[in-house]
Amino acid sequence: MAKLHIKKGDNVMVIAGNHKGSSGRVLYVDVKKQRAIVEGINLVSKHTRPSADNPKGGIIKQEAPVHISNLMVIDKTGKPTRIGRKKNEKTGKSVRYSKKTGEVIK
């Protein structure tokens, strides 16, 4: 499986679809399906039955997955950027960096 340009905890911007232009933090990444759940993006209404956790039941809003091709990582300048990979000179490990500014993304 190929490595993805998005990780859990990244700040991303939606570049295509109904929520184009909005941004949020990645909560979960599904590598097999190439989808990510972003905080506050692609909210759907889900009907729930009464349970111990939710005694009243009803309709709740929750995030639905978005395909990762519709997301771009936001760098420190606050703008979306492409992600590249290079080896760190000190450790020899692969690190992600912003193609726009060249800075390493944690």
MINU-953739 format. One record per atom (N, C-alpha, C, CB): residue number from 1; y negated, z, x negated; atom name; residue in one letter. Coordinates in pm, 1 decimal, padded with zeros to 6 digits. Atoms other than C-alpha are relative to their C-alpha. Glycine has a CB too. Layout:
BEGIN
[NUM,[Y,Z,X],CA,A]
...
END
This chain:
BEGIN
[1,[00117.9,00000.0,-00082.9],N,M]
[1,[00000.0,00000.0,00000.0],CA,M]
[1,[-00125.2,00000.0,-00088.1],C,M]
[1,[00000.7,00121.0,00094.7],CB,M]
[2,[00123.0,00008.7,00076.9],N,A]
[2,[-00349.2,-00082.6,-00124.1],CA,A]
[2,[-00084.0,00126.0,00017.5],C,A]
[2,[-00079.9,-00123.3,00041.3],CB,A]
[3,[00092.1,-00113.2,-00010.8],N,K]
[3,[-00605.0,00187.1,-00197.0],CA,K]
[3,[-00116.4,-00040.8,00088.1],C,K]
[3,[-00050.2,00046.5,-00140.2],CB,K]
[4,[00111.6,00026.4,-00089.6],N,L]
[4,[-00885.0,00216.5,00054.2],CA,L]
[4,[-00130.7,00042.1,-00066.0],C,L]
[4,[00019.1,00073.4,00134.1],CB,L]
[5,[00129.8,-00034.2,00056.3],N,H]
[5,[-01255.3,00235.6,-00021.8],CA,H]
[5,[-00061.4,00122.1,00067.2],C,H]
[5,[-00094.1,-00117.5,00011.7],CB,H]
[6,[00052.2,-00114.4,-00075.1],N,I]
[6,[-01300.3,00527.5,00220.5],CA,I]
[6,[00096.0,00116.9,-00012.1],C,I]
[6,[-00022.3,-00036.6,00148.6],CB,I]
[7,[-00078.7,-00122.2,00008.3],N,K]
[7,[-01181.8,00886.8,00181.4],CA,K]
[7,[-00050.4,00099.5,00102.9],C,K]
[7,[-00006.1,00060.4,-00142.0],CB,K]
[8,[00040.2,-00109.2,-00088.2],N,K]
[8,[-01190.4,01194.1,00401.0],CA,K]
[8,[-00119.1,00072.5,-00062.8],C,K]
[8,[00118.8,00098.7,00025.2],CB,K]
[9,[00117.9,-00070.2,00048.4],N,G]
[9,[-01529.9,01362.8,00371.7],CA,G]
[9,[-00114.7,-00090.6,-00040.2],C,G]
[9,[00037.0,00084.2,-00114.9],CB,G]
[10,[00107.3,00094.2,00034.4],N,D]
[10,[-01729.0,01046.3,00286.4],CA,D]
[10,[-00098.5,-00013.2,00115.2],C,D]
[10,[00058.2,-00138.2,-00036.1],CB,D]
[11,[00098.6,00037.5,-00100.8],N,N]
[11,[-02052.6,00970.6,00467.5],CA,N]
[11,[00002.2,-00151.5,00009.2],C,N]
[11,[-00144.1,00054.0,-00035.2],CB,N]
[12,[-00013.8,00144.1,-00018.4],N,V]
[12,[-02015.3,00623.5,00617.0],CA,V]
[12,[-00095.0,-00049.4,00109.3],C,V]
[12,[00145.8,-00036.1,00035.0],CB,V]
[13,[00079.5,00064.9,-00103.1],N,M]
[13,[-02218.4,00378.3,00823.7],CA,M]
[13,[00085.8,-00107.3,00064.4],C,M]
[13,[-00131.8,-00060.1,-00058.5],CB,M]
[14,[-00073.2,00103.4,-00073.4],N,V]
[14,[-02071.7,00153.4,01093.3],CA,V]
[14,[-00078.9,-00129.7,-00014.0],C,V]
[14,[00020.3,00039.2,00152.0],CB,V]
[15,[00069.4,00126.0,00024.3],N,I]
[15,[-02155.2,-00209.7,01007.1],CA,I]
[15,[00032.9,-00106.6,00104.0],C,I]
[15,[00034.2,-00051.4,-00137.2],CB,I]
[16,[-00036.0,00097.1,-00103.4],N,A]
[16,[-01990.7,-00385.3,01304.2],CA,A]
[16,[00054.8,00072.7,00121.1],C,A]
[16,[00103.3,-00102.0,-00053.1],CB,A]
[17,[-00054.0,-00058.0,-00122.8],N,G]
[17,[-01899.7,-00313.9,01664.2],CA,G]
[17,[-00107.5,00063.7,00086.0],C,G]
[17,[00105.3,00102.4,-00033.1],CB,G]
[18,[00092.9,-00060.2,-00096.0],N,N]
[18,[-02055.8,-00117.2,01948.0],CA,N]
[18,[-00089.2,00107.4,-00060.3],C,N]
[18,[00076.6,00058.7,00114.1],CB,N]
[19,[00075.0,-00109.8,00060.0],N,H]
[19,[-02175.5,00165.8,01723.0],CA,H]
[19,[-00066.7,-00041.3,-00130.6],C,H]
[19,[00091.4,00118.6,-00024.3],CB,H]
[20,[00059.3,00053.9,00121.1],N,K]
[20,[-02333.4,-00058.5,01457.9],CA,K]
[20,[-00130.3,00072.3,-00033.2],C,K]
[20,[-00024.8,-00150.2,00015.0],CB,K]
[21,[00121.5,-00066.1,00045.8],N,G]
[21,[-02598.5,00120.4,01252.1],CA,G]
[21,[00007.5,00151.4,00000.4],C,G]
[21,[-00113.8,-00042.5,00083.8],CB,G]
[22,[-00011.8,-00145.8,-00002.0],N,S]
[22,[-02483.0,00475.5,01324.9],CA,S]
[22,[00086.8,00046.5,-00115.7],C,S]
[22,[00058.6,00048.6,00134.3],CB,S]
[23,[-00074.1,-00051.8,00115.3],N,S]
[23,[-02342.6,00700.0,01054.6],CA,S]
[23,[00057.7,00137.1,00031.2],C,S]
[23,[-00090.7,00007.5,-00124.0],CB,S]
[24,[-00064.9,-00128.7,-00018.0],N,G]
[24,[-02122.2,01007.6,01023.9],CA,G]
[24,[00095.0,00028.6,-00114.3],C,G]
[24,[00074.3,00004.4,00132.4],CB,G]
[25,[-00092.9,-00044.2,00103.8],N,R]
[25,[-01868.3,01194.9,00813.6],CA,R]
[25,[00142.4,-00033.5,00042.0],C,R]
[25,[-00014.8,00152.1,-00027.0],CB,R]
[26,[-00139.1,00035.8,-00028.5],N,V]
[26,[-01505.7,01079.6,00790.4],CA,V]
[26,[00082.7,00128.2,00012.7],C,V]
[26,[00058.2,-00093.1,-00112.0],CB,V]
[27,[-00082.9,-00116.9,-00026.0],N,L]
[27,[-01271.2,01337.3,00942.7],CA,L]
[27,[00145.8,-00022.9,-00037.7],C,L]
[27,[-00009.5,00038.4,00145.3],CB,L]
[28,[-00141.2,00030.5,00021.9],N,Y]
[28,[-00936.0,01159.2,00899.4],CA,Y]
[28,[00014.4,-00148.4,-00032.4],C,Y]
[28,[00085.7,00038.2,00124.5],CB,Y]
[29,[-00028.2,00139.8,00033.8],N,V]
[29,[-00803.8,00837.7,00741.7],CA,V]
[29,[00149.0,-00025.4,00017.4],C,V]
[29,[-00045.3,-00033.5,-00145.9],CB,V]
[30,[-00138.5,00042.1,-00017.5],N,D]
[30,[-00482.6,00667.6,00856.8],CA,D]
[30,[00021.2,-00122.1,-00088.6],C,D]
[30,[00033.0,-00031.5,00151.2],CB,D]
[31,[-00015.0,00105.1,00099.8],N,V]
[31,[-00376.1,00459.3,00556.6],CA,V]
[31,[00085.8,-00115.0,00051.8],C,V]
[31,[00060.8,00056.9,-00127.1],CB,V]
[32,[-00089.1,00106.0,-00049.5],N,K]
[32,[-00094.0,00269.6,00730.1],CA,K]
[32,[-00069.9,-00092.2,00099.2],C,K]
[32,[00123.1,00061.3,00065.5],CB,K]
[33,[00067.9,00079.7,-00102.4],N,K]
[33,[-00306.2,00155.2,01025.6],CA,K]
[33,[-00138.0,-00046.1,-00044.6],C,K]
[33,[-00012.1,00079.6,00128.3],CB,K]
[34,[00131.9,00031.6,00054.6],N,Q]
[34,[-00622.3,00123.2,00809.3],CA,Q]
[34,[-00110.5,00034.4,00099.1],C,Q]
[34,[-00007.9,-00147.9,-00037.8],CB,Q]
[35,[00099.6,-00047.8,-00095.2],N,R]
[35,[-00827.8,00327.3,01054.4],CA,R]
[35,[-00050.1,00136.8,-00042.3],C,R]
[35,[00058.2,00005.5,00142.4],CB,R]
[36,[00059.2,-00129.4,00033.4],N,A]
[36,[-01059.1,00624.3,01019.0],CA,A]
[36,[-00066.2,00057.9,00123.5],C,A]
[36,[-00102.2,-00013.3,-00115.6],CB,A]
[37,[00071.1,-00069.3,-00107.1],N,I]
[37,[-01195.8,00883.4,01258.9],CA,I]
[37,[-00128.7,00054.3,-00060.3],C,I]
[37,[00087.4,00115.3,00064.1],CB,I]
[38,[00131.6,-00037.6,00050.7],N,V]
[38,[-01570.0,00935.2,01206.8],CA,V]
[38,[-00065.8,00092.5,00100.7],C,V]
[38,[-00088.5,-00125.3,-00026.7],CB,V]
[39,[00061.8,-00102.7,-00083.2],N,E]
[39,[-01758.3,01236.7,01340.6],CA,E]
[39,[-00114.0,-00059.6,00083.8],C,E]
[39,[-00052.4,00115.5,-00087.8],CB,E]
[40,[00105.2,00044.1,-00090.9],N,G]
[40,[-01966.5,01146.0,01647.6],CA,G]
[40,[-00002.2,-00149.1,00029.6],C,G]
[40,[-00130.0,00038.6,-00055.1],CB,G]
[41,[-00003.4,00145.1,-00019.1],N,I]
[41,[-01868.8,00775.1,01644.5],CA,I]
[41,[00119.5,-00036.4,00087.2],C,I]
[41,[00007.0,-00074.5,-00136.6],CB,I]
[42,[-00106.0,00053.1,-00085.5],N,N]
[42,[-01660.6,00586.7,01904.7],CA,N]
[42,[00060.2,00109.4,00088.8],C,N]
[42,[00109.7,-00064.5,-00085.8],CB,N]
[43,[-00044.6,-00107.1,-00089.1],N,L]
[43,[-01642.9,00874.6,02153.4],CA,L]
[43,[00063.6,-00058.8,00124.6],C,L]
[43,[-00117.3,00092.1,00038.2],CB,L]
[44,[-00069.0,00042.0,-00121.9],N,V]
[44,[-01395.2,00828.3,02439.2],CA,V]
[44,[00023.4,00122.7,00086.9],C,V]
[44,[00135.0,-00071.8,-00032.8],CB,V]
[45,[-00027.7,-00108.6,-00093.4],N,S]
[45,[-01332.0,01037.5,02750.7],CA,S]
[45,[00150.2,00014.6,00015.3],C,S]
[45,[-00067.2,-00025.5,00137.6],CB,S]
[46,[-00142.6,-00025.7,-00013.9],N,K]
[46,[-00990.0,01199.9,02765.4],CA,K]
[46,[00019.5,00102.8,00110.1],C,K]
[46,[00062.3,00048.9,-00134.0],CB,K]
[47,[-00030.5,-00092.0,-00109.0],N,H]
[47,[-00851.3,01363.7,03079.3],CA,H]
[47,[00107.6,00097.1,-00047.0],C,H]
[47,[00046.0,-00076.9,00127.7],CB,H]
[48,[-00095.6,-00099.7,00046.0],N,T]
[48,[-00672.6,01689.5,03004.6],CA,T]
[48,[00045.6,00087.7,00115.5],C,T]
[48,[-00061.0,00085.8,-00111.0],CB,T]
[49,[-00056.0,-00091.9,-00099.2],N,R]
[49,[-00445.9,01909.1,03212.9],CA,R]
[49,[-00036.8,00142.3,-00038.9],C,R]
[49,[00154.7,-00016.1,00011.1],CB,R]
[50,[00021.6,-00140.8,00035.5],N,P]
[50,[-00504.8,02282.5,03233.2],CA,P]
[50,[00112.2,00050.3,-00091.5],C,P]
[50,[-00008.2,00087.5,00127.5],CB,P]
[51,[-00096.7,-00055.4,00094.4],N,S]
[51,[-00334.4,02462.5,02943.3],CA,S]
[51,[-00051.2,00135.4,-00047.3],C,S]
[51,[00023.3,-00096.5,-00120.8],CB,S]
[52,[00042.3,-00129.4,00052.4],N,A]
[52,[-00356.1,02789.9,02752.9],CA,A]
[52,[-00131.5,-00013.6,-00078.6],C,A]
[52,[00110.6,00060.2,-00089.8],CB,A]
[53,[00122.4,00022.8,00077.3],N,D]
[53,[-00623.4,02642.3,02523.0],CA,D]
[53,[-00117.8,-00034.3,00090.2],C,D]
[53,[00021.6,-00111.8,-00101.4],CB,D]
[54,[00105.6,00047.3,-00090.2],N,N]
[54,[-00821.1,02480.4,02805.8],CA,N]
[54,[00042.5,00031.7,00143.4],C,N]
[54,[-00026.8,-00154.7,-00018.5],CB,N]
[55,[-00053.1,-00040.3,-00130.9],N,P]
[55,[-00752.0,02673.6,03130.9],CA,P]
[55,[-00052.4,-00081.9,00117.9],C,P]
[55,[-00031.6,00143.6,00023.7],CB,P]
[56,[00055.5,00078.3,-00110.2],N,K]
[56,[-00980.0,02457.4,03345.0],CA,K]
[56,[00047.2,-00145.4,-00000.9],C,K]
[56,[-00150.8,00004.0,-00005.4],CB,K]
[57,[-00033.7,00141.7,00009.9],N,G]
[57,[-00865.4,02118.8,03216.9],CA,G]
[57,[-00127.4,-00082.1,00007.7],C,G]
[57,[00099.2,-00042.0,00111.5],CB,G]
[58,[00118.8,00082.9,-00018.5],N,G]
[58,[-01103.2,01831.9,03294.2],CA,G]
[58,[-00007.7,-00113.8,-00099.4],C,G]
[58,[-00123.5,00084.0,-00010.8],CB,G]
[59,[00024.4,00115.6,00086.4],N,I]
[59,[-01257.8,01553.0,03090.5],CA,I]
[59,[-00070.3,00048.7,-00126.3],C,I]
[59,[-00085.3,-00109.3,00073.5],CB,I]
[60,[00062.7,-00034.7,00126.9],N,I]
[60,[-01336.1,01599.6,02721.2],CA,I]
[60,[-00032.6,-00127.7,-00076.5],C,I]
[60,[00091.9,00092.5,-00084.1],CB,I]
[61,[00037.6,00113.0,00085.2],N,K]
[61,[-01508.7,01365.4,02474.9],CA,K]
[61,[00059.1,00024.5,-00138.6],C,K]
[61,[-00156.8,-00017.7,-00006.9],CB,K]
[62,[-00051.4,-00011.6,00135.7],N,Q]
[62,[-01334.2,01298.8,02145.1],CA,Q]
[62,[-00011.4,-00133.4,-00071.5],C,Q]
[62,[00145.6,00048.3,00000.7],CB,Q]
[63,[00014.6,00120.3,00080.9],N,E]
[63,[-01357.0,01050.5,01859.0],CA,E]
[63,[00128.4,-00081.7,-00000.3],C,E]
[63,[-00039.4,00036.5,-00142.7],CB,E]
[64,[-00113.2,00092.2,00009.9],N,A]
[64,[-01131.5,00745.4,01854.1],CA,A]
[64,[-00009.0,-00069.2,-00136.5],C,A]
[64,[-00000.1,-00105.5,00118.7],CB,A]
[65,[00001.9,00063.9,00132.6],N,P]
[65,[-01029.2,00562.1,01533.5],CA,P]
[65,[-00080.6,-00130.0,-00003.3],C,P]
[65,[00141.6,-00028.2,-00045.0],CB,P]
[66,[00075.0,00122.0,00026.4],N,V]
[66,[-01243.3,00282.3,01386.8],CA,V]
[66,[00066.6,-00068.4,-00118.5],C,V]
[66,[-00152.3,00029.7,-00028.2],CB,V]
[67,[-00061.1,00071.5,00111.8],N,H]
[67,[-01105.2,00010.0,01158.6],CA,H]
[67,[-00089.4,00012.5,-00123.1],C,H]
[67,[00023.7,-00149.5,00035.8],CB,H]
[68,[00079.2,-00026.4,00120.3],N,I]
[68,[-01212.5,00069.2,00798.6],CA,I]
[68,[-00082.6,-00119.6,-00046.2],C,I]
[68,[00090.5,00043.1,-00111.2],CB,I]
[69,[00079.9,00116.5,00036.5],N,S]
[69,[-01340.8,-00287.4,00761.4],CA,S]
[69,[-00137.2,00004.7,00065.4],C,S]
[69,[00072.1,-00128.2,00039.4],CB,S]
[70,[00128.3,-00014.2,-00068.4],N,N]
[70,[-01621.9,-00185.1,00998.2],CA,N]
[70,[-00083.3,00114.8,-00055.5],C,N]
[70,[00022.5,00020.7,00147.8],CB,N]
[71,[00069.7,-00115.5,00057.6],N,L]
[71,[-01731.7,00104.3,00773.5],CA,L]
[71,[-00039.6,-00028.1,-00143.9],C,L]
[71,[00088.2,00125.8,00007.1],CB,L]
[72,[00044.5,00006.3,00139.9],N,M]
[72,[-01932.6,00123.0,00449.9],CA,M]
[72,[-00044.7,00138.2,-00043.6],C,M]
[72,[-00115.3,-00103.4,-00018.4],CB,M]
[73,[00037.4,-00130.4,00054.6],N,V]
[73,[-01984.1,00427.0,00228.4],CA,V]
[73,[-00150.2,00002.6,-00025.7],C,V]
[73,[00078.6,00030.5,-00130.6],CB,V]
[74,[00142.7,-00019.0,00026.5],N,I]
[74,[-02340.2,00563.3,00205.4],CA,I]
[74,[-00013.0,00073.3,-00133.2],C,I]
[74,[-00070.4,00080.0,00116.5],CB,I]
[75,[00019.2,-00066.1,00129.5],N,D]
[75,[-02455.3,00648.4,-00148.1],CA,D]
[75,[-00117.6,00097.1,00006.9],C,D]
[75,[-00023.3,-00104.5,-00111.7],CB,D]
[76,[00104.5,-00102.7,00002.1],N,K]
[76,[-02720.2,00901.7,-00256.9],CA,K]
[76,[-00136.2,-00051.8,00044.7],C,K]
[76,[-00011.9,00057.6,-00138.4],CB,K]
[77,[00127.9,00055.6,-00044.7],N,T]
[77,[-03006.4,00662.6,-00172.7],CA,T]
[77,[-00008.3,-00005.8,00152.1],C,T]
[77,[-00020.5,-00139.7,-00058.5],CB,T]
[78,[-00002.0,00002.1,-00146.4],N,G]
[78,[-02898.3,00675.8,00193.2],CA,G]
[78,[00028.6,-00136.9,00058.3],C,G]
[78,[-00130.3,00049.0,00052.9],CB,G]
[79,[-00029.2,00135.2,-00047.0],N,K]
[79,[-02805.5,00307.7,00214.4],CA,K]
[79,[00147.7,-00031.0,-00019.5],C,K]
[79,[-00087.0,-00103.8,-00073.8],CB,K]
[80,[-00140.8,00037.0,00017.1],N,P]
[80,[-02459.0,00154.9,00264.0],CA,P]
[80,[00019.5,-00083.5,-00125.6],C,P]
[80,[00050.6,-00077.0,00122.6],CB,P]
[81,[-00028.4,00071.1,00124.1],N,T]
[81,[-02297.4,00019.0,-00050.8],CA,T]
[81,[00146.7,-00036.5,-00008.3],C,T]
[81,[-00040.2,00084.2,-00120.7],CB,T]
[82,[-00139.0,00033.2,00028.4],N,R]
[82,[-01982.0,-00151.5,-00167.1],CA,R]
[82,[00051.7,00096.6,-00104.1],C,R]
[82,[00014.8,-00146.7,-00048.2],CB,R]
[83,[-00063.3,-00094.4,00090.8],N,I]
[83,[-01734.5,00052.5,-00366.4],CA,I]
[83,[00081.9,-00076.1,-00102.7],C,I]
[83,[00088.3,00100.2,00077.1],CB,I]
[84,[-00080.9,00056.2,00107.5],N,G]
[84,[-01586.1,-00040.5,-00702.1],CA,G]
[84,[00080.5,00110.9,-00065.2],C,G]
[84,[-00088.4,-00072.1,-00104.5],CB,G]
[85,[-00080.6,-00098.7,00073.5],N,R]
[85,[-01332.1,00131.2,-00925.7],CA,R]
[85,[-00007.6,-00031.9,-00148.1],C,R]
[85,[00148.5,00000.5,00049.0],CB,R]
[86,[-00002.2,00015.8,00145.3],N,K]
[86,[-01351.7,00189.8,-01298.4],CA,K]
[86,[00061.6,00124.8,-00060.6],C,K]
[86,[-00143.3,-00025.2,-00057.2],CB,K]
[87,[-00060.2,-00114.8,00068.2],N,K]
[87,[-01187.7,00418.2,-01553.8],CA,K]
[87,[-00109.8,00088.8,-00056.3],C,K]
[87,[00095.9,-00046.1,-00113.0],CB,K]
[88,[00089.5,-00097.8,00059.2],N,N]
[88,[-01367.4,00734.0,-01652.9],CA,N]
[88,[00031.2,00007.1,-00149.6],C,N]
[88,[00015.2,00140.6,00068.6],CB,N]
[89,[-00022.5,00001.7,00144.6],N,E]
[89,[-01418.6,00730.4,-02032.6],CA,E]
[89,[00060.3,00130.8,-00049.0],C,E]
[89,[-00130.5,-00027.3,-00073.4],CB,E]
[90,[-00046.0,-00131.2,00047.6],N,K]
[90,[-01354.1,01104.7,-02071.6],CA,K]
[90,[00143.4,00028.8,00040.8],C,K]
[90,[-00090.8,00109.8,00052.8],CB,K]
[91,[-00131.8,-00039.8,-00050.1],N,T]
[91,[-01048.4,01155.2,-01850.4],CA,T]
[91,[00099.1,-00115.1,00005.4],C,T]
[91,[-00013.6,00060.1,00137.0],CB,T]
[92,[-00089.6,00114.6,-00010.5],N,G]
[92,[-00908.0,00802.1,-01825.9],CA,G]
[92,[00047.9,-00026.2,00142.2],C,G]
[92,[00118.4,00020.4,-00089.3],CB,G]
[93,[-00039.1,00018.6,-00139.4],N,K]
[93,[-00871.2,00835.8,-01448.0],CA,K]
[93,[-00091.0,-00100.3,00068.3],C,K]
[93,[-00002.7,00133.2,00074.9],CB,K]
[94,[00077.6,00095.3,-00077.8],N,S]
[94,[-00990.3,00580.1,-01194.7],CA,S]
[94,[-00098.9,00075.3,00089.5],C,S]
[94,[00093.1,-00090.4,00084.7],CB,S]
[95,[00102.6,-00062.3,-00084.0],N,V]
[95,[-01318.1,00676.3,-01024.1],CA,V]
[95,[-00068.2,-00107.6,00083.6],C,V]
[95,[-00104.4,00077.0,-00086.5],CB,V]
[96,[00073.4,00092.5,-00086.5],N,R]
[96,[-01510.8,00517.2,-00738.4],CA,R]
[96,[-00147.7,00004.0,-00037.2],C,R]
[96,[00020.0,00035.7,00150.7],CB,R]
[97,[00142.8,00003.4,00029.9],N,Y]
[97,[-01865.8,00400.1,-00802.4],CA,Y]
[97,[-00070.7,-00093.8,00096.2],C,Y]
[97,[-00024.7,-00043.6,-00145.7],CB,Y]
[98,[00082.4,00081.6,-00088.3],N,S]
[98,[-02149.2,00247.9,-00601.4],CA,S]
[98,[-00036.6,-00129.1,-00070.7],C,S]
[98,[-00127.1,00076.3,00043.8],CB,S]
[99,[00033.3,00128.9,00060.0],N,K]
[99,[-02193.1,-00123.5,-00669.0],CA,K]
[99,[-00150.8,-00022.4,-00002.3],C,K]
[99,[00068.7,-00113.5,00076.1],CB,K]
[100,[00144.3,00018.1,-00008.9],N,K]
[100,[-02560.4,-00096.6,-00570.0],CA,K]
[100,[-00073.4,00075.2,-00111.0],C,K]
[100,[-00050.0,00046.2,00136.2],CB,K]
[101,[00071.2,-00081.9,00097.3],N,T]
[101,[-02668.7,00187.6,-00799.9],CA,T]
[101,[00080.5,00027.4,-00126.3],C,T]
[101,[-00039.1,00129.8,00062.8],CB,T]
[102,[-00084.2,-00023.8,00115.7],N,G]
[102,[-02372.2,00223.3,-01036.6],CA,G]
[102,[00041.4,00143.8,-00017.3],C,G]
[102,[-00069.1,-00044.9,-00121.2],CB,G]
[103,[-00034.4,-00141.2,00012.0],N,E]
[103,[-02340.3,00597.9,-00978.3],CA,E]
[103,[00141.4,00026.5,00050.2],C,E]
[103,[-00100.0,00085.9,00077.1],CB,E]
[104,[-00135.7,-00039.1,-00039.8],N,V]
[104,[-01999.8,00765.4,-00944.3],CA,V]
[104,[-00006.8,00075.8,00130.2],C,V]
[104,[00068.7,00085.7,-00109.4],CB,V]
[105,[-00006.7,-00065.9,-00130.0],N,I]
[105,[-01909.6,00873.3,-00590.8],CA,I]
[105,[00112.0,00102.4,-00004.3],C,I]
[105,[00022.3,-00103.0,00115.2],CB,I]
[106,[-00098.0,-00108.1,00002.4],N,K]
[106,[-01730.4,01205.0,-00564.3],CA,K]
[106,[00089.3,-00006.0,00120.8],C,K]
[106,[-00068.6,00135.0,-00007.1],CB,K]
END
